[in-house]
């Protein structure tokens, strides 16, 4: 079973135009074995909101609407029951991953560490991007 990193979810949206390695991998795994983190929901929502707020380009507003529909009609229903939350166990595991002494001078991003910790707590494999 896998937890998808946010960029993998975004890549899979491209369907036929997705990166060949991601497409090939996705074709080999059962969709029921794929999970996402609430952190990915957060990251996707931020991207959609930022794109939709760009006033200078009408195309950005249209693209924001397209992504909103994709999120509401595809991502959330597809992963219903397989969106993992941040709980005490995940927070504590994340803290262990985030110890600065282990990652100096390049500390992990909080969001990436939370996704990794979620995977560890739920015994999932992280499927990172290309």
N, C-alpha and C positions, 0 to 999 in steps of 0.2 A: 504494500500500500504506500501511496505517495502523498506528500503535501506539495502543491505547486507553488513555486515562487511567482510573484506578481508578473514578472516579465514573461513567464511561460503562458500564463492565462492570456495576456495581451497578444502574444505570438499566435496562440491557437485561434484567436479571433480572425486572423487573416486567412484561415482555411487553406485554400489551394496555394496561396502566396506565402504561407508560413515557411520559416527556415526548414530546409529538408530534414535536418537531424531531429528537430522538434516534431515535425509531421510523422516521420518514421517511428519515433518513440511512441507518440500518442496512438498510433494505429495498432501498436502491439499490446497496449495495456487496457484493461477493462475500465470503463468510465466509473463504475461503482467503487473502484479502488483509489480514486483520486479525491483528495481533500484540499481545502484552502483554509487559510487563517483569516480571522477577522482583520488582521493587519493588511492583507491583500485587499479586502473590501475597502478599508480606509484609503489605501494608496490609489486604488482605481477611482474611488469617489473624488479624491482630491484632484486627480487628473481630469476627470470629467467636468468638475466645477471650474477649474482653471481654464480649460478650453472653452467652456460655455460663457465665461465672463469676458473674454476678449472682445471688446466692442469694435475694434478697428477693422475687423475682417468678418464679413458676413459668413464666409466659408467656415470659420472657426465655430460660430454659433451653430451652424448646420451640423458640423462634425460633433460638437458637444451633444446635440440632440440625438444623433445616431448612436453615439457611445452610451448615452442615458438609456435609450431603448435596448441596446445590447445588454447593459448591466441588469436592467429590470426584467427583461423578457428571456434572457439566456443564462447569464452567470448566476444570479441568485436562485432561479428555479432549478437549474442544473445541479447546483451544489447544495440544495436544500437538504438539511440533515447531515451535511458533510462540511459545514463551516465551523471550524474549531475556535473556541474562545480563549481568551487569556484568563487563567485562573491562578491561584496561589502556587501550584506546582510549576506552572509555566514561568511565572515571575521569578521564582527561586532558581530554576534551571537557567533562565536568562541571565540572572546575576552572576552565576558561575561562568557562563560563557563570556561575560562582559568585563571580567576582572581586568583593569587597565594594565597591570603588570604583564599579562599574557599577550597583549596586543599593541604594545608601544612599539613604534610611533603611530601605528595605524589602528586605532580602536574600531571595533565593529559598530556598524550602525545599529541603533536601538531596534529599528523595525526588522532588520535582517536577523538580529540576535533573537528577537521574539519569535519569528517564524522558525528559526532553527530549534529553539527551545521547545516550541509546540511540537515539532516533529519528534524530538527526543522523548518528551513526556508521553506521547501517543504511539511511540514505536513505529514511526513512519520514516520513510526516506525522503529527503528534500530533493525535489526535481528543480535544479537551478536552470537558468537560461543557458543559451549557447555558450 
